[in-house]
């Protein structure tokens, strides 16, 4: 398991008393399952952002030179 915080990128440490992970930087306190959910959510948002950029670039590429100059 990767030991970085999905919120701030800080170092995560395991707390044996609560059996949760704690971020030393931002104080995030979450179970391993919750951390995985947060990471998955972040991956989905990144993927959506890349798809949007790709679609915008594709639209630009397919326009004529005159239309590009008018933008």
Secondary structure, 3 states (H helix, E strand, C coil): CCCECCCCCCEEEEECCCCEEEECCCCCEECHHHHHHHHHHHHHHHHHHHHHHHHHHHHHHHCCHHHHHHC
